């Protein structure tokens, strides 16, 4: 039988998923699926390694981030400089939702719209009132071009910090039912691998359960942009 994760958090007194959002320790997810993988401990895993399970969970998180807006962060790593219009987007950025110049919100615009306003919009100096994304690179731009140094905070949908086999990070900020999603995803990947432990019917069931989780998350958080 496939693993059954306790999903009573959806109906807990705390309310919907956002009320149960916090730091999920992915090591507890692995602890929970070991019996399904016929192991009492990580050292007892025969057909897979702990690193495999971590890699699959990270893959699942990235898939979920592309599917719905579960992971949204405010990034303050960008600082403007005099005469510079373009700035590299944060590494984990998926879609930009809002940009501010200091504390002043900027309006989104396409490069075509800004070019219609001024053919030299990438060099015109002044106080920025619009932001755009550079189609030639992974950059966010502001127009007019700033003349002072200030923070350029942006709100973005993103991938959570990477889960890696070295376990430099084991926590994910997300709703409690995310544990069930990661469990199903890791089990589905493990049992879907060719080999002696392959169980394609169970693997297919697990991935169908993941799709069910994604649909629920989409209804609550909306689609990824």
ZADO-1210 file (C-alpha; in nm, 4 decimals, padded with zeros to 6 digits):
<atoms>
<atom x="00.0000" y="00.0000" z="00.0000" code="UNK" pos="1"/>
<atom x="00.1286" y="00.3526" z="-00.0744" code="UNK" pos="2"/>
<atom x="00.2294" y="00.5819" z="00.2039" code="UNK" pos="3"/>
<atom x="-00.0540" y="00.7776" z="00.3707" code="UNK" pos="4"/>
<atom x="00.0514" y="01.1156" z="00.5088" code="UNK" pos="5"/>
<atom x="-00.1623" y="01.2765" z="00.7778" code="UNK" pos="6"/>
<atom x="-00.3328" y="01.5716" z="00.6079" code="UNK" pos="7"/>
<atom x="-00.5660" y="01.6704" z="00.8928" code="UNK" pos="8"/>
<atom x="-00.3906" y="02.0083" z="00.8977" code="UNK" pos="9"/>
<atom x="-00.6287" y="02.1158" z="00.6187" code="UNK" pos="10"/>
<atom x="-00.9192" y="02.0944" z="00.8629" code="UNK" pos="11"/>
<atom x="-00.7391" y="02.1967" z="01.1794" code="UNK" pos="12"/>
<atom x="-00.8647" y="02.4804" z="01.4043" code="UNK" pos="13"/>
<atom x="-00.5821" y="02.6912" z="01.2623" code="UNK" pos="14"/>
<atom x="-00.7763" y="02.7228" z="00.9396" code="UNK" pos="15"/>
<atom x="-00.6620" y="02.6995" z="00.5755" code="UNK" pos="16"/>
<atom x="-00.3048" y="02.6215" z="00.4596" code="UNK" pos="17"/>
<atom x="-00.1750" y="02.9776" z="00.5076" code="UNK" pos="18"/>
<atom x="-00.2593" y="02.9590" z="00.8774" code="UNK" pos="19"/>
<atom x="-00.0324" y="02.6568" z="00.9076" code="UNK" pos="20"/>
<atom x="00.2567" y="02.7996" z="00.7089" code="UNK" pos="21"/>
<atom x="00.5926" y="02.7666" z="00.8794" code="UNK" pos="22"/>
<atom x="00.9259" y="02.5933" z="00.8610" code="UNK" pos="23"/>
<atom x="00.8796" y="02.2367" z="00.7391" code="UNK" pos="24"/>
<atom x="01.1746" y="02.0117" z="00.8252" code="UNK" pos="25"/>
<atom x="01.2178" y="01.7818" z="00.5263" code="UNK" pos="26"/>
<atom x="01.4167" y="01.5334" z="00.7341" code="UNK" pos="27"/>
<atom x="01.0895" y="01.4409" z="00.9046" code="UNK" pos="28"/>
<atom x="00.9381" y="01.3715" z="00.5619" code="UNK" pos="29"/>
<atom x="01.2161" y="01.1236" z="00.4936" code="UNK" pos="30"/>
<atom x="01.1648" y="00.9656" z="00.8370" code="UNK" pos="31"/>
<atom x="00.7988" y="00.9187" z="00.7511" code="UNK" pos="32"/>
<atom x="00.8515" y="00.7426" z="00.4177" code="UNK" pos="33"/>
<atom x="01.1315" y="00.5053" z="00.5211" code="UNK" pos="34"/>
<atom x="00.8903" y="00.2213" z="00.6193" code="UNK" pos="35"/>
<atom x="00.7209" y="00.2464" z="00.2770" code="UNK" pos="36"/>
<atom x="01.0651" y="00.2033" z="00.1210" code="UNK" pos="37"/>
<atom x="01.1270" y="-00.1044" z="00.3421" code="UNK" pos="38"/>
<atom x="01.3882" y="00.0639" z="00.5602" code="UNK" pos="39"/>
<atom x="01.4122" y="00.1263" z="00.9334" code="UNK" pos="40"/>
<atom x="01.6768" y="00.3943" z="00.8890" code="UNK" pos="41"/>
<atom x="01.8531" y="00.5843" z="00.6126" code="UNK" pos="42"/>
<atom x="02.1408" y="00.3366" z="00.6353" code="UNK" pos="43"/>
<atom x="01.8983" y="00.0516" z="00.5584" code="UNK" pos="44"/>
<atom x="01.7948" y="00.1938" z="00.2204" code="UNK" pos="45"/>
<atom x="01.8939" y="-00.0624" z="-00.0426" code="UNK" pos="46"/>
<atom x="01.7764" y="00.0601" z="-00.3806" code="UNK" pos="47"/>
<atom x="01.8033" y="00.4327" z="-00.3163" code="UNK" pos="48"/>
<atom x="02.0082" y="00.6716" z="-00.1036" code="UNK" pos="49"/>
<atom x="01.9078" y="00.9541" z="00.1249" code="UNK" pos="50"/>
<atom x="02.0604" y="01.1832" z="-00.1371" code="UNK" pos="51"/>
<atom x="01.8191" y="01.0459" z="-00.3965" code="UNK" pos="52"/>
<atom x="01.5211" y="01.1218" z="-00.1739" code="UNK" pos="53"/>
<atom x="01.6455" y="01.4752" z="-00.1081" code="UNK" pos="54"/>
<atom x="01.7037" y="01.5364" z="-00.4801" code="UNK" pos="55"/>
<atom x="01.3518" y="01.4196" z="-00.5638" code="UNK" pos="56"/>
<atom x="01.1985" y="01.6414" z="-00.2964" code="UNK" pos="57"/>
<atom x="01.3876" y="01.9399" z="-00.4374" code="UNK" pos="58"/>
<atom x="01.2624" y="01.8485" z="-00.7853" code="UNK" pos="59"/>
<atom x="00.9088" y="01.8349" z="-00.6463" code="UNK" pos="60"/>
<atom x="00.9416" y="02.1803" z="-00.4921" code="UNK" pos="61"/>
<atom x="01.0563" y="02.3276" z="-00.8226" code="UNK" pos="62"/>
<atom x="00.7682" y="02.1594" z="-01.0035" code="UNK" pos="63"/>
<atom x="00.5218" y="02.2990" z="-00.7492" code="UNK" pos="64"/>
<atom x="00.6735" y="02.6482" z="-00.7794" code="UNK" pos="65"/>
<atom x="00.6143" y="02.6384" z="-01.1557" code="UNK" pos="66"/>
<atom x="00.2570" y="02.5193" z="-01.1038" code="UNK" pos="67"/>
<atom x="00.1177" y="02.7597" z="-00.8442" code="UNK" pos="68"/>
<atom x="00.2076" y="03.0625" z="-00.6345" code="UNK" pos="69"/>
<atom x="00.2935" y="02.8837" z="-00.3110" code="UNK" pos="70"/>
<atom x="00.6344" y="03.0452" z="-00.2694" code="UNK" pos="71"/>
<atom x="00.6338" y="03.4266" z="-00.2721" code="UNK" pos="72"/>
<atom x="00.9163" y="03.6352" z="-00.1264" code="UNK" pos="73"/>
<atom x="01.0174" y="03.9993" z="-00.0936" code="UNK" pos="74"/>
<atom x="01.3772" y="04.0400" z="-00.2065" code="UNK" pos="75"/>
<atom x="01.5879" y="04.3411" z="-00.1037" code="UNK" pos="76"/>
<atom x="01.9231" y="04.2332" z="-00.2472" code="UNK" pos="77"/>
<atom x="01.9262" y="04.4862" z="-00.5344" code="UNK" pos="78"/>
<atom x="02.0622" y="04.8375" z="-00.4846" code="UNK" pos="79"/>
<atom x="02.0522" y="05.0912" z="-00.7656" code="UNK" pos="80"/>
<atom x="02.3516" y="05.2938" z="-00.8757" code="UNK" pos="81"/>
<atom x="02.3889" y="05.6183" z="-01.0660" code="UNK" pos="82"/>
<atom x="02.3386" y="05.5716" z="-01.4411" code="UNK" pos="83"/>
<atom x="02.2557" y="05.1997" z="-01.4268" code="UNK" pos="84"/>
<atom x="01.9224" y="05.0912" z="-01.5725" code="UNK" pos="85"/>
<atom x="01.9480" y="04.7101" z="-01.5536" code="UNK" pos="86"/>
<atom x="02.0107" y="04.4834" z="-01.2539" code="UNK" pos="87"/>
<atom x="02.0407" y="04.1028" z="-01.2362" code="UNK" pos="88"/>
<atom x="01.7293" y="03.9351" z="-01.0985" code="UNK" pos="89"/>
<atom x="01.7638" y="03.7216" z="-00.7844" code="UNK" pos="90"/>
<atom x="01.8816" y="03.3689" z="-00.8575" code="UNK" pos="91"/>
<atom x="01.5623" y="03.1957" z="-00.7421" code="UNK" pos="92"/>
<atom x="01.3222" y="03.4413" z="-00.9094" code="UNK" pos="93"/>
<atom x="01.0522" y="03.2892" z="-01.1254" code="UNK" pos="94"/>
<atom x="00.8134" y="03.5813" z="-01.1896" code="UNK" pos="95"/>
<atom x="00.8244" y="03.9423" z="-01.0689" code="UNK" pos="96"/>
<atom x="00.5020" y="04.0688" z="-00.9132" code="UNK" pos="97"/>
<atom x="00.5956" y="04.4162" z="-00.7879" code="UNK" pos="98"/>
<atom x="00.8994" y="04.6475" z="-00.7790" code="UNK" pos="99"/>
<atom x="00.9663" y="04.9560" z="-00.5662" code="UNK" pos="100"/>
<atom x="01.2237" y="05.2318" z="-00.5933" code="UNK" pos="101"/>
<atom x="01.3021" y="05.2737" z="-00.2270" code="UNK" pos="102"/>
<atom x="00.9524" y="05.2959" z="-00.0791" code="UNK" pos="103"/>
<atom x="00.7807" y="05.4214" z="-00.3956" code="UNK" pos="104"/>
<atom x="00.5970" y="05.1594" z="-00.5985" code="UNK" pos="105"/>
<atom x="00.6774" y="05.1416" z="-00.9712" code="UNK" pos="106"/>
<atom x="00.4399" y="05.0629" z="-01.2558" code="UNK" pos="107"/>
<atom x="00.5121" y="04.7602" z="-01.4772" code="UNK" pos="108"/>
<atom x="00.5710" y="04.8202" z="-01.8478" code="UNK" pos="109"/>
<atom x="00.7052" y="04.6380" z="-02.1504" code="UNK" pos="110"/>
<atom x="01.0186" y="04.7597" z="-02.3235" code="UNK" pos="111"/>
<atom x="00.8039" y="04.8398" z="-02.6283" code="UNK" pos="112"/>
<atom x="00.5767" y="05.0645" z="-02.4213" code="UNK" pos="113"/>
<atom x="00.8727" y="05.2497" z="-02.2753" code="UNK" pos="114"/>
<atom x="01.0379" y="05.2860" z="-02.6159" code="UNK" pos="115"/>
<atom x="00.7186" y="05.4448" z="-02.7468" code="UNK" pos="116"/>
<atom x="00.7402" y="05.6931" z="-02.4611" code="UNK" pos="117"/>
<atom x="01.1074" y="05.7667" z="-02.5299" code="UNK" pos="118"/>
<atom x="01.3474" y="05.5966" z="-02.7702" code="UNK" pos="119"/>
<atom x="01.6274" y="05.6632" z="-02.5209" code="UNK" pos="120"/>
<atom x="01.4417" y="05.5282" z="-02.2149" code="UNK" pos="121"/>
<atom x="01.7418" y="05.3143" z="-02.1169" code="UNK" pos="122"/>
<atom x="01.9623" y="05.6219" z="-02.0773" code="UNK" pos="123"/>
<atom x="01.7197" y="05.9003" z="-01.9813" code="UNK" pos="124"/>
<atom x="01.8070" y="06.0009" z="-01.6239" code="UNK" pos="125"/>
<atom x="01.5557" y="06.0809" z="-01.3535" code="UNK" pos="126"/>
<atom x="01.3458" y="05.9268" z="-01.0781" code="UNK" pos="127"/>
<atom x="01.2191" y="05.5847" z="-01.1887" code="UNK" pos="128"/>
<atom x="00.8440" y="05.5441" z="-01.2260" code="UNK" pos="129"/>
<atom x="00.8300" y="05.2191" z="-01.4282" code="UNK" pos="130"/>
<atom x="00.9975" y="04.8779" z="-01.4153" code="UNK" pos="131"/>
<atom x="01.0451" y="04.6220" z="-01.6903" code="UNK" pos="132"/>
<atom x="01.2278" y="04.2963" z="-01.7551" code="UNK" pos="133"/>
<atom x="01.5016" y="04.2810" z="-02.0135" code="UNK" pos="134"/>
<atom x="01.4106" y="04.0312" z="-02.2853" code="UNK" pos="135"/>
<atom x="01.7787" y="03.9789" z="-02.3690" code="UNK" pos="136"/>
<atom x="01.8862" y="03.8755" z="-02.0213" code="UNK" pos="137"/>
<atom x="01.7783" y="03.7847" z="-01.6722" code="UNK" pos="138"/>
<atom x="01.7506" y="04.1464" z="-01.5588" code="UNK" pos="139"/>
<atom x="01.5037" y="04.3908" z="-01.4117" code="UNK" pos="140"/>
<atom x="01.5204" y="04.7436" z="-01.5456" code="UNK" pos="141"/>
<atom x="01.3892" y="05.0785" z="-01.4244" code="UNK" pos="142"/>
<atom x="01.2998" y="05.3896" z="-01.6206" code="UNK" pos="143"/>
<atom x="01.4005" y="05.6699" z="-01.6058" code="UNK" pos="144"/>
<atom x="01.7540" y="05.5631" z="-01.5116" code="UNK" pos="145"/>
<atom x="01.8250" y="05.6357" z="-01.1429" code="UNK" pos="146"/>
<atom x="02.0836" y="05.8910" z="-01.0362" code="UNK" pos="147"/>
<atom x="02.1074" y="05.7763" z="-00.6735" code="UNK" pos="148"/>
<atom x="02.1746" y="05.4566" z="-00.4821" code="UNK" pos="149"/>
<atom x="01.8717" y="05.3097" z="-00.3095" code="UNK" pos="150"/>
<atom x="01.7138" y="04.9723" z="-00.2534" code="UNK" pos="151"/>
<atom x="01.5064" y="04.8187" z="-00.5312" code="UNK" pos="152"/>
<atom x="01.2812" y="04.5753" z="-00.3396" code="UNK" pos="153"/>
<atom x="01.0809" y="04.3318" z="-00.5456" code="UNK" pos="154"/>
<atom x="00.8092" y="04.0823" z="-00.4667" code="UNK" pos="155"/>
<atom x="00.8433" y="03.7600" z="-00.6642" code="UNK" pos="156"/>
<atom x="00.7263" y="03.4068" z="-00.7037" code="UNK" pos="157"/>
<atom x="01.0306" y="03.1864" z="-00.6643" code="UNK" pos="158"/>
<atom x="01.1775" y="02.8481" z="-00.5928" code="UNK" pos="159"/>
<atom x="01.2510" y="02.7783" z="-00.2278" code="UNK" pos="160"/>
<atom x="01.6149" y="02.7458" z="-00.1197" code="UNK" pos="161"/>
<atom x="01.7651" y="02.4299" z="-00.2674" code="UNK" pos="162"/>
<atom x="01.7502" y="02.0994" z="-00.0847" code="UNK" pos="163"/>
<atom x="02.0772" y="01.9192" z="-00.1477" code="UNK" pos="164"/>
<atom x="02.2398" y="01.5913" z="-00.0473" code="UNK" pos="165"/>
<atom x="02.4899" y="01.7779" z="00.1719" code="UNK" pos="166"/>
<atom x="02.1907" y="01.8964" z="00.3797" code="UNK" pos="167"/>
<atom x="02.3108" y="02.2557" z="00.3948" code="UNK" pos="168"/>
<atom x="01.9412" y="02.3383" z="00.4060" code="UNK" pos="169"/>
<atom x="01.6639" y="02.1043" z="00.5199" code="UNK" pos="170"/>
<atom x="01.3813" y="02.3508" z="00.5869" code="UNK" pos="171"/>
<atom x="01.1090" y="02.4806" z="00.3555" code="UNK" pos="172"/>
<atom x="00.8746" y="02.7675" z="00.4359" code="UNK" pos="173"/>
<atom x="00.5328" y="02.6453" z="00.3306" code="UNK" pos="174"/>
<atom x="00.1928" y="02.5118" z="00.4363" code="UNK" pos="175"/>
<atom x="00.1809" y="02.1942" z="00.6464" code="UNK" pos="176"/>
<atom x="00.0217" y="01.9795" z="00.3684" code="UNK" pos="177"/>
<atom x="00.3410" y="02.0358" z="00.1685" code="UNK" pos="178"/>
<atom x="00.4843" y="01.7447" z="00.3699" code="UNK" pos="179"/>
<atom x="00.2334" y="01.5078" z="00.2104" code="UNK" pos="180"/>
<atom x="00.3138" y="01.6396" z="-00.1363" code="UNK" pos="181"/>
<atom x="00.6877" y="01.5871" z="-00.0894" code="UNK" pos="182"/>
<atom x="00.6318" y="01.2385" z="00.0508" code="UNK" pos="183"/>
<atom x="00.4172" y="01.1345" z="-00.2451" code="UNK" pos="184"/>
<atom x="00.6622" y="01.2864" z="-00.4928" code="UNK" pos="185"/>
<atom x="00.9689" y="01.1138" z="-00.3452" code="UNK" pos="186"/>
<atom x="00.7924" y="00.7758" z="-00.3176" code="UNK" pos="187"/>
<atom x="00.6586" y="00.8051" z="-00.6708" code="UNK" pos="188"/>
<atom x="01.0052" y="00.8780" z="-00.8080" code="UNK" pos="189"/>
<atom x="01.1658" y="00.5985" z="-00.6037" code="UNK" pos="190"/>
<atom x="00.9159" y="00.3300" z="-00.7046" code="UNK" pos="191"/>
<atom x="00.9112" y="00.4512" z="-01.0630" code="UNK" pos="192"/>
<atom x="01.2807" y="00.3795" z="-01.1150" code="UNK" pos="193"/>
<atom x="01.3675" y="00.0744" z="-01.3218" code="UNK" pos="194"/>
<atom x="01.5028" y="-00.2093" z="-01.1109" code="UNK" pos="195"/>
<atom x="01.4120" y="-00.4718" z="-00.8551" code="UNK" pos="196"/>
<atom x="01.2111" y="-00.2276" z="-00.6449" code="UNK" pos="197"/>
<atom x="01.0131" y="-00.0871" z="-00.9360" code="UNK" pos="198"/>
<atom x="00.6365" y="-00.0665" z="-00.8717" code="UNK" pos="199"/>
<atom x="00.4948" y="00.1340" z="-01.1634" code="UNK" pos="200"/>
<atom x="00.1324" y="00.1077" z="-01.0502" code="UNK" pos="201"/>
<atom x="00.2100" y="00.2487" z="-00.7050" code="UNK" pos="202"/>
<atom x="00.4416" y="00.5116" z="-00.8561" code="UNK" pos="203"/>
<atom x="00.1613" y="00.6201" z="-01.0881" code="UNK" pos="204"/>
<atom x="-00.0785" y="00.6419" z="-00.7925" code="UNK" pos="205"/>
<atom x="00.1679" y="00.8619" z="-00.6002" code="UNK" pos="206"/>
<atom x="00.2151" y="01.1004" z="-00.8912" code="UNK" pos="207"/>
<atom x="-00.1628" y="01.1225" z="-00.9327" code="UNK" pos="208"/>
<atom x="-00.1826" y="01.2176" z="-00.5660" code="UNK" pos="209"/>
<atom x="00.0777" y="01.4882" z="-00.6328" code="UNK" pos="210"/>
<atom x="-00.1412" y="01.6260" z="-00.9111" code="UNK" pos="211"/>
<atom x="-00.4317" y="01.6351" z="-00.6660" code="UNK" pos="212"/>
<atom x="-00.2199" y="01.8351" z="-00.4208" code="UNK" pos="213"/>
<atom x="-00.1202" y="02.0730" z="-00.7015" code="UNK" pos="214"/>
<atom x="-00.4834" y="02.1327" z="-00.7962" code="UNK" pos="215"/>
<atom x="-00.5696" y="02.2130" z="-00.4338" code="UNK" pos="216"/>
<atom x="-00.2732" y="02.4487" z="-00.4003" code="UNK" pos="217"/>
<atom x="-00.3693" y="02.6162" z="-00.7288" code="UNK" pos="218"/>
<atom x="-00.7224" y="02.6798" z="-00.6091" code="UNK" pos="219"/>
<atom x="-00.5968" y="02.8376" z="-00.2879" code="UNK" pos="220"/>
<atom x="-00.2811" y="03.0220" z="-00.4022" code="UNK" pos="221"/>
<atom x="-00.3568" y="03.0696" z="-00.7700" code="UNK" pos="222"/>
<atom x="-00.1558" y="02.9659" z="-01.0752" code="UNK" pos="223"/>
<atom x="00.2110" y="03.0512" z="-01.1099" code="UNK" pos="224"/>
<atom x="00.2670" y="03.3551" z="-01.3291" code="UNK" pos="225"/>
</atoms>
